[in-house]
Amino acid sequence: MASKFTASRVMTVAVLSSRIAYGAALLVAPGKVAANRWLGADARRPAAQVPLRGLGAREVALHGVALASYLRGSVVRPFLVASIAGDVADIGATALAREGLPEGSAPATAAVAGGSLLLSAVAATLSDR
C-alpha cells in the first residue's frame, strides 16, 4: 500500500493550511496583520478593518473548503486556481494604490502574494485532482 503522505500531498495541505491561518489572523487582528508594510497605520482604522475581515473570511472559507475537499479525495485544483486569482488581484490592487501606501508596500506585496501564488500553482500542478 502506497503512503498517503506524498510530498505533493504534504505541500498541498501545508499551502491550504497556511492560507486558512492567514485568513483567521485577518479575522481576529486585521489591523495588526495588515498594518505592516502592506497598508500601514490606516489598517488599524475601523473602516479599513471591514474589508480586511471580509478578506480573512474568504480566505478561511475558500481554503477550508479546499482542504476538506482534498482530504476527502475530491478535487482541489479549482480552489487553488481561485486562490491564485485572489493573489493576482492583491498584487494588482496594491500596485494601483501604491502612491497612497507605505513605501515598499507594492514590491513587498508582490513578493508575498507572488510567493503564495507560486506555491499554489505548484500544488495545483502536482495534484492529481
Number of C-alpha atoms within 10 A of each C-alpha: 3 5 5 8 9 10 11 16 17 12 18 24 19 15 19 28 17 16 21 23 16 17 27 20 19 24 22 12 16 25 23 14 20 20 16 13 17 21 23 18 15 15 21 17 12 12 10 15 19 14 14 21 20 15 19 24 19 18 24 24 16 19 26 19 16 24 23 15 14 20 13 9 11 13 17 23 20 12 21 25 15 14 23 21 13 17 22 17 13 17 20 15 13 21 16 12 12 17 11 11 18 16 14 11 21 23 17 15 21 19 13 14 19 18 13 19 21 14 19 24 17 16 24 20 13 15 16 13 12
